[in-house]
């Protein structure tokens, strides 16, 4: 199972355009508490407009 699929299953993320790579989890202090932060990428290529062909 890939890192992306494992994290998406754990966090119940259904979006097919979100991808996670190895070492994407860090522990950081946020508002005075240590939190686990996942960093991923949104891979989305919008289709062009059928009217003006702009992306």
Buried (B, 14 or more C-beta within 10 A) or exposed (E): EEBBEEBBEEEEBEEEEBBBEEEBEEEEEEEEEEEEEEEBEEEEEEEEEEEEEEE
